[in-house]
Amino acid sequence: MGRFLFATDAWEPQVNGVVRTLSNLMGALERRSHEIHVLSPHDFLTFPCPTYPDIRLSLATARLAGRRLDAVRPDHVHIATEGPIGSAMRKACLTRGIAFTTSFHTRFPEYLSARVPVPERWSYGWLRRFHAPSLACLVPTRTMHTELAARGFANLKTWTRGVDRSIFKPHPPLALDLPGPIFLTVSRLAPEKNIEAFLDLDLPGSKLVVGDGPSREALVARYPDVHFAGLQTGETLARYYASADVFVFPSRTDTFGIVLLEALACGTPFASYREPGPLDVLGSSAAGVISHDLREAALAALTLDRGDALRRSLDFSWEACADIFLEACDLNLAERPLSA
């Protein structure tokens, strides 16, 4: 079977959508007897990201990435992120004339502008050039595909996400002892996640936050009436989803939001802004409410049928994610000149 080399700046023990996507994709590929190799921050000296010290940036070079290429001799290279490791692998592949695919996981320009005053058009211009030589740039939703195409990105392929149904399924609720209804969000607690948009809402019952991150201490101090449960994983996380009446997704920078699928798989409808990820997750179903008014969406979602949420989750799987990935890899059989 195939031998795959993934280059990613985001990897365990980080907890985020990129890591979840890659780890689940690799699991699906390994179940099909493919051989997986990963070039990650574990392979380099690292230093803390200036605005987010929990994330380590790698001192990656094209020379070191090239050594891994020569050692693994992969049938296909996938560059998952646009950071130092992704950039090093991109240069090494271009130097050797090796074809590769890339993926667009995060609205990095919006993420960056939430922290430093960099015009989004500059960042999008850089990203467009980064992805230009790839045989396929995998994007998580049709809506994101359309948006990036309008920005001049080429070779785009829509690439869905999945959910682990052995963990995320209807569970008995936790004994939270909180006034209902319970509005839940699960997120990394960082500025780009727009958590305050949820916490500032005038809602009945209780607000519950699961997750950790650099903003947690400030948020706990600012919102004493909100219940912060910290980082949760596995079945405990699934039971938090199952204990909520509505899952609220306030992010405007996520391109998909795997947490949406996890909530739906636990039978919890969602409320969100009109953004690419939620729009495609909802589709034509009655699994959630999307609105420019997040409070309006959250209140309306209280009336939804939990069965509709669960049924919508069945339309997504990691096996389908792997199918699309392998289709993109087949493009590497086509002859196409590479350019920087």
GIWO-V522701 format. One line per field, one symbol per residue. phi: phi as a letter, one per 40 degrees, with the letter a starting at -180 (. if undefined). psi: psi as a letter, one per 30 degrees, with the letter a starting at -180 (. if undefined). burial: # if it has 16 or more other C-alpha atoms within 10 Angstrom, else .. Layout:
BEGIN
phi=???
psi=???
burial=???
END
This chain:
BEGIN
phi=.cbbbbbacbadcdbaccccccccccccccccgccbbbbbdccbcbaccdcacccbccccbcccccccdcccfccabbbcbbcdcccccdccccccgccabbbbcbcddcdcccbbcbdccccccccdcccdcccabcbcacccdccccccgcbfcbcbcbbacccbcadbcccccfbcccbbbbbaccadccgcdccccccbcgbbbbbiaicccdcccccbccccbcgcbbfcccdccdccccacbbccbbccagddcccccccgbcbbaccbdcddcccfbcbcabbacbccdcccccccccccccccccccbacccdcdcdccccccccccaccac
psi=alkkjkjkfjlkgkjleeeeeeeeeeeeeefgglkkkkjlffglkllkkefiffkkkkikleeeeeeeeeeeilfkkkjflgaeeeeeeeeeeeefgkllllkjekieeeeeffelikkeeeeeeeeeeefefkekjkkfleeeeeeeefggklhkkkjllakjffejlklkllifhkkllkkkkjlkjleffhefeeffkjllbkkkkkllaffeeeeeefiffkjjfakklbeeeefeefflekkkjfkgfkfdiffeeeeefggjllkllileeeeeeebglhflkklfjeeeeeeeffflkfeeeeeefffklfeeeeeeeeeeeffffkkkkkl.
burial=...########...########.######.....##.####.............####.###.###.##....#####################...###############.#.....#..##..##.################..#....##.########...#####.........##########.####..##...#..########..#..#.......##..#.....##############################################...#####...#########.#.#####.##..##########..##..#.....#..
END
